[in-house]
Amino acid sequence: IFANVYITQPLLPTLAEEFSVSALESSWTFTITTLTLGLSLLIYGALSDALGRRGIMVVTLSGVMLCGFLLSYVEGYTELLIVRALQGLLLGGLPAIAIAYMNDEFSPRALSLAVGLYIGGNTLGGIGGRLIGGFVGESLGWQGAFLVMAVVSLACVLAFIYLLPASTRFESRPLRVGSMVRSMRDHLSNPLLLSAYLIGGLNFFIFINQYSYITFVLSEAPYHLPASLLGLLFLTYLTGTFGSAISGKVADYLSQPRAMALGIIILAIGSCVTLSESLPVIIVGFLINSFGFFFSHSTASSWVSKQATHAKASASSLYLVFYYVGASLGGFYLQPFWVIWHWQGVVAGSLLVLGITFVYAVRLERRCFA
């Protein structure tokens, strides 16, 4: 799933040159996918409660793979965006359902291990997709990158169908749209949840789109990095895995709102470090960014689960909607800063938004512990 989402990020300069489009327009190949993925999360969870988990996951994964093969044959930029949008709608099928399936079928002890492996797979998939996009895209072109990704997806889908146990404990529940809408309205009117939604969405709004714009910086003088090396930049995500892992332990010593604020401060510091003209220092900046972002993200996600008084699954789904919609819209916000002040402008625009999310975290702290 996440390899298919992020495969275009190291290819953005290549796509901009291939189709004679701007940096913002080339980023649409990524943002249109995250937008439709985020919106689809509102649908699949409720559908799976009524129709079952396994079948929806198999159908949507198969559709993702077929879209991958189709992407390797498209020639026009509009067609590329249409297929990526469709792929995004299908990509939401597994993230919306996977943990609910595990909760149905696995023992509590197995569930904790399974969820940990699943989240680790998300991180490795995101890195793997970017490496495929970078290395294969450089040697075989962007269409070749999609083709290789589709072949990998085919292998993964076949393994998924063969290995995933049939649902034995699933209990169907009627699809009640009114009840679902009321639950979401309650969550959005709860300031403890809405603040966390905005923190997660706006942080990702900045974090993920910094990676998109830095690919253009590093592909130009004086760096001239090829797509393969741009793909390696995303290995900086590995510090995020560490940040996620220790966030729960830090929460034993700090309140969760303070932990969110700390992650935002670290993300802001890393952003400032990237202003250096030294490539190694820029990489260090992104290592810091990744740690800070995922530290705050994991804490905010956990906060939502704890603060939701009912319909916890829909509360968590709403967090992911804000998360992915934020990823989709951040490029539009940062584009004017990029056009006027280049990378320095992107960092300045980032700090403005991070200042807002820091204020939300502080307000959460005061609201909860006043």
Secondary structure, 3 states (H helix, E strand, C coil): CHHHHHCCHHHHHHHHHHHCCCHHHHHHHHHHHHHHHHHHHHHHHHHHHHHCCHHHHHHHHHHHHHHHHHHCCCCCHHHHHHHHHHHHHHHCCCCCCHHHHHHHHCCHHHHHHHHHHHHHHHHHHHHHHHHHHHHHHHHHHHHHHHHHHHHHHHHHHHHHHHHCCCCCCCCCCCCCHHHHHHHHHHHHCCHHHHHHHHHHHHHHHHHHHHHHHHHHHHHCCCCCCCHHHHHHHHHHHHHHHHHHHHHHHHCCCCCHHHHHHHHHHHHHHHHHHCCCCCHHHHHHHHHHHHHHHHHHHHHHHHHHHHHCCCCHHHHHHHHHHHHHHHHHHHHHHHHHHHHHHHHHHHHHHHHHHHHHHHHHHHHHHHHHHC
